[in-house]
Amino acid sequence: MQNVMKKILLVTRNFPPLRGGMERLNHHIYLELNKSFDVMVAGPADSHLYLSPSTRYCEFPHRPLPVFFWYSFWSTLRLAIKEKPALIIAGSGITALSARLIGYVCQAKVIAFIHGLDVVMPHPVYQSVFLPAIRSCDAIWVNSQNTAKLAIDKGVMSDKIKTVHPGVVLPENNTLASSSTDFRTELGLTKEQKILLSVGRLTERKGLVEFILYAFSDIVKAYPDCILVIIGDEPNNALHHKSGAKEKITQAAKDKNLENHVIFLGHVNEAQLEAAYQSSQLHIFPVLDLPGDIEGFGMVAIEAAVYGLPTVAFAVGGVPDAVSHTKSGWLIEPGNYQAMTETVINSLSNDNSSNQQVSPESCRQHGAEFSWDIFGNRIRQLCRETLCNEN
């Protein structure tokens, strides 16, 4: 008798063509599960362009929120009734309510993949409606140990929780060996200049304003040719976003007379990002511990590691899951800018005997533990366990 693959429905607001770590994660959930299951996708407009031709799908506007909630629910419900999936996966907390309701209607198991902000979102409606939906799911995937703790504090049963770290693309050896000269030339930098790299959406939580005000000026005093290269835009499609982050960073640089030491690149393509990782001396991740806003994991620290680039980060939220202290970088006590400054200055030293040195090889070894292959094996096994669990 032919073995029929189980049907899984992924419902998500975060999927290409939208850009960001969440979008990349959900795309890889689809790619990895599609190797062993019959996966359907309910996602934002034009998401079908990133699916195989045989994948069934439905699409809906991702904003404004009322429109998203209305159309995503009804279009996903129609697809689920037609296809009768055995399992529904909510790609984040914002789709957990729809997934849970549709799971009841279709008698399907439901998994919610939640991140730090999915738990602490400071909105009364979210806390009173979406969190109960998350709690009632058959299984909860979390992106870090810190998110697991937050979920338990919010009443999620610990035996439902499984930690699933996001994955990363491992570069080919010939990619790692490529020159970074062109990147520096395009920015007008010499090969001797030190580059500190920041990658990610420009939000208050990323802590770049405070880093410039309380650390970067002293770093520039020690290394006068040091440059802070900032890659990323403001997350205009995010649910919990206040505009103006770039302006605040720019003003902080002006206040410290560091305008000539800060370069904004905005959104870059994969080749440019790869060149930035290879050209830089350090990836800095001075994340803030803000009420109602949290760094769920810190995927950029893993991306930096696979290119041999160490990260200096505050040990906030899920960041300790992404940075291995003294192996792929350094974890600093949150808010201790003196320690961050000293760590950056010492690690930029050419003295390889210093205990502040982290080798590119150890970074790559750490990053390799988060490959998409490992991620795929993990989520496929967890899906099988949920499907087999009749309780």
ZAMARGU-4260 file (C-alpha; in steps of 0.2 Angstrom, whole numbers, plus 5000, padded with zeros to 4 digits):
<rodrens>
0) 5000/5000/5000 | 5007/5017/4995 | 5013/5028/5010 | 5002/5044/5009 | 5011/5059/5016
5) 5003/5068/5031 | 4996/5086/5027 | 5003/5101/5036 | 4996/5118/5035 | 5008/5133/5039
10) 4999/5149/5043 | 5010/5164/5044 | 5010/5183/5042 | 5029/5182/5040 | 5035/5175/5024
15) 5044/5181/5008 | 5042/5192/4999 | 5042/5201/5016 | 5060/5203/5022 | 5067/5198/5039
20) 5073/5185/5051 | 5055/5179/5054 | 5051/5178/5036 | 5067/5168/5032 | 5063/5156/5047
25) 5045/5152/5041 | 5051/5150/5023 | 5063/5137/5030 | 5050/5128/5040 | 5041/5126/5023
30) 5056/5120/5014 | 5061/5108/5027 | 5044/5100/5031 | 5040/5099/5013 | 5054/5086/5012
35) 5044/5073/5022 | 5026/5080/5022 | 5013/5087/5011 | 5014/5106/5016 | 5002/5119/5012
40) 5005/5138/5015 | 4993/5152/5021 | 5004/5167/5019 | 5005/5186/5014 | 5002/5192/4996
45) 5014/5184/4983 | 5021/5171/4995 | 5016/5158/4981 | 5031/5165/4972 | 5042/5156/4985
50) 5033/5139/4985 | 5035/5124/4973 | 5022/5123/4959 | 5013/5109/4967 | 5010/5117/4984
55) 4993/5123/4988 | 4991/5140/4996 | 4980/5154/5000 | 4986/5173/5002 | 4980/5188/5011
60) 4985/5206/5015 | 4998/5207/5029 | 4991/5225/5034 | 4982/5234/5041 | 4979/5222/5055
65) 4960/5221/5055 | 4961/5217/5036 | 4974/5204/5040 | 4965/5196/5054 | 4949/5195/5044
70) 4955/5189/5027 | 4969/5177/5034 | 4956/5168/5045 | 4943/5165/5032 | 4955/5161/5017
75) 4965/5149/5029 | 4949/5141/5035 | 4943/5138/5017 | 4959/5130/5012 | 4959/5119/5028
80) 4942/5113/5025 | 4946/5108/5008 | 4963/5100/5011 | 4959/5093/5029 | 4977/5095/5036
85) 4982/5083/5050 | 4993/5097/5058 | 4992/5116/5058 | 5008/5126/5062 | 5006/5145/5067
90) 5022/5153/5062 | 5021/5166/5076 | 5009/5171/5091 | 4999/5183/5080 | 4993/5168/5069
95) 4990/5156/5084 | 4972/5161/5087 | 4967/5157/5069 | 4977/5141/5069 | 4969/5136/5085
100) 4951/5140/5080 | 4953/5131/5063 | 4961/5117/5071 | 4945/5114/5082 | 4935/5115/5066
105) 4945/5103/5056 | 4950/5092/5071 | 4969/5095/5067 | 4983/5096/5079 | 4990/5113/5081
110) 5008/5119/5085 | 5013/5137/5088 | 5030/5143/5085 | 5033/5158/5097 | 5047/5170/5100
115) 5050/5182/5114 | 5039/5196/5109 | 5025/5184/5106 | 5024/5181/5124 | 5027/5199/5131
120) 5017/5209/5118 | 5011/5223/5130 | 4993/5224/5123 | 4978/5219/5133 | 4969/5211/5119
125) 4984/5201/5114 | 4987/5195/5132 | 4968/5191/5135 | 4964/5183/5118 | 4980/5177/5109
130) 4990/5170/5124 | 4975/5158/5129 | 4975/5152/5111 | 4994/5149/5112 | 4992/5139/5129
135) 4979/5128/5121 | 4989/5122/5107 | 4995/5104/5106 | 5013/5109/5106 | 5023/5125/5108
140) 5040/5128/5099 | 5051/5142/5106 | 5066/5149/5099 | 5076/5150/5115 | 5077/5145/5133
145) 5073/5162/5138 | 5057/5162/5128 | 5053/5145/5136 | 5054/5153/5153 | 5043/5168/5148
150) 5030/5156/5141 | 5030/5146/5157 | 5028/5162/5167 | 5013/5165/5156 | 5005/5149/5160
155) 5010/5138/5146 | 5013/5120/5152 | 5031/5115/5152 | 5028/5098/5144 | 5021/5106/5129
160) 5037/5117/5126 | 5051/5112/5114 | 5066/5123/5110 | 5069/5125/5092 | 5083/5136/5087
165) 5082/5145/5070 | 5095/5139/5057 | 5108/5147/5046 | 5115/5144/5029 | 5133/5137/5030
170) 5144/5146/5017 | 5155/5136/5005 | 5173/5135/5008 | 5177/5145/4993 | 5165/5158/4999
175) 5174/5160/5015 | 5191/5161/5006 | 5184/5176/4995 | 5192/5193/4997 | 5183/5207/5006
180) 5193/5221/4997 | 5179/5226/4986 | 5168/5229/5001 | 5180/5241/5009 | 5184/5249/4992
185) 5165/5253/4989 | 5164/5261/5007 | 5180/5271/5004 | 5189/5261/5018 | 5207/5255/5019
190) 5212/5237/5023 | 5219/5243/5040 | 5203/5251/5046 | 5193/5242/5060 | 5175/5238/5055
195) 5162/5235/5069 | 5147/5228/5061 | 5128/5229/5066 | 5116/5219/5057 | 5097/5219/5060
200) 5081/5230/5060 | 5083/5247/5067 | 5073/5247/5083 | 5076/5254/5100 | 5079/5237/5107
205) 5095/5235/5097 | 5103/5248/5108 | 5113/5257/5095 | 5110/5274/5101 | 5116/5269/5119
210) 5131/5260/5111 | 5136/5276/5102 | 5134/5287/5117 | 5142/5276/5130 | 5154/5265/5121
215) 5159/5269/5104 | 5167/5286/5107 | 5180/5278/5119 | 5182/5264/5106 | 5186/5277/5093
220) 5199/5285/5105 | 5208/5269/5105 | 5206/5265/5087 | 5204/5282/5078 | 5200/5274/5061
225) 5187/5263/5068 | 5170/5263/5058 | 5153/5257/5063 | 5144/5249/5048 | 5125/5247/5051
230) 5115/5236/5040 | 5096/5236/5041 | 5081/5246/5039 | 5067/5251/5051 | 5054/5237/5052
235) 5039/5246/5045 | 5029/5230/5043 | 5032/5225/5061 | 5017/5225/5074 | 5027/5233/5088
240) 5037/5247/5080 | 5040/5265/5084 | 5048/5275/5069 | 5063/5286/5071 | 5076/5274/5076
245) 5088/5279/5062 | 5086/5298/5066 | 5090/5294/5084 | 5106/5284/5079 | 5111/5298/5068
250) 5108/5311/5081 | 5118/5301/5094 | 5133/5301/5082 | 5132/5320/5080 | 5131/5322/5098
255) 5148/5313/5100 | 5156/5320/5084 | 5156/5303/5077 | 5147/5306/5061 | 5162/5301/5050
260) 5163/5285/5060 | 5146/5278/5056 | 5140/5271/5039 | 5122/5266/5036 | 5120/5254/5022
265) 5101/5250/5024 | 5095/5234/5016 | 5108/5224/5007 | 5108/5208/4996 | 5115/5192/5002
270) 5132/5195/4993 | 5134/5212/5001 | 5129/5205/5018 | 5142/5190/5016 | 5155/5203/5011
275) 5151/5213/5026 | 5153/5198/5038 | 5170/5194/5030 | 5176/5212/5030 | 5173/5216/5048
280) 5183/5213/5064 | 5168/5212/5076 | 5149/5210/5076 | 5142/5221/5090 | 5125/5217/5097
285) 5121/5229/5112 | 5103/5224/5114 | 5093/5232/5128 | 5082/5224/5141 | 5066/5233/5138
290) 5049/5230/5146 | 5037/5223/5134 | 5050/5221/5120 | 5063/5207/5120 | 5076/5199/5109
295) 5070/5182/5107 | 5086/5174/5100 | 5099/5184/5090 | 5100/5175/5074 | 5112/5188/5067
300) 5125/5182/5080 | 5124/5164/5072 | 5126/5172/5054 | 5141/5181/5059 | 5149/5166/5067
305) 5148/5155/5052 | 5159/5168/5043 | 5171/5167/5057 | 5166/5184/5065 | 5164/5185/5084
310) 5150/5194/5092 | 5151/5206/5107 | 5133/5206/5115 | 5124/5210/5131 | 5117/5194/5138
315) 5099/5199/5136 | 5084/5188/5132 | 5088/5174/5121 | 5105/5180/5115 | 5114/5168/5127
320) 5107/5154/5116 | 5115/5162/5101 | 5132/5167/5107 | 5144/5155/5116 | 5155/5165/5128
325) 5173/5164/5123 | 5169/5152/5108 | 5159/5163/5096 | 5161/5180/5105 | 5158/5187/5122
330) 5142/5190/5133 | 5142/5205/5143 | 5132/5210/5159 | 5117/5220/5152 | 5120/5238/5152
335) 5138/5237/5157 | 5145/5248/5143 | 5162/5249/5152 | 5164/5231/5150 | 5158/5231/5132
340) 5170/5245/5128 | 5185/5236/5136 | 5180/5219/5127 | 5179/5228/5110 | 5195/5237/5112
345) 5204/5221/5118 | 5197/5210/5105 | 5203/5222/5091 | 5220/5221/5097 | 5232/5212/5086
350) 5240/5203/5101 | 5234/5185/5098 | 5240/5179/5115 | 5227/5190/5123 | 5213/5180/5132
355) 5201/5192/5123 | 5204/5183/5106 | 5191/5171/5099 | 5197/5162/5083 | 5187/5162/5067
360) 5188/5143/5068 | 5179/5142/5084 | 5166/5154/5078 | 5162/5143/5063 | 5161/5127/5074
365) 5148/5136/5084 | 5138/5142/5069 | 5138/5125/5061 | 5128/5118/5076 | 5113/5129/5069
370) 5113/5123/5051 | 5096/5122/5042 | 5099/5103/5040 | 5099/5101/5059 | 5084/5113/5061
375) 5075/5103/5048 | 5078/5086/5056 | 5072/5094/5073 | 5056/5100/5067 | 5052/5085/5056
380) 5054/5074/5072 | 5044/5085/5082 | 5030/5085/5070 | 5030/5066/5069 | 5029/5066/5088
385) 5014/5078/5089 | 5005/5068/5075 | 5008/5052/5085 | 5002/5059/5101 | 4984/5056/5103
390) 4982/5063/5120
</rodrens>
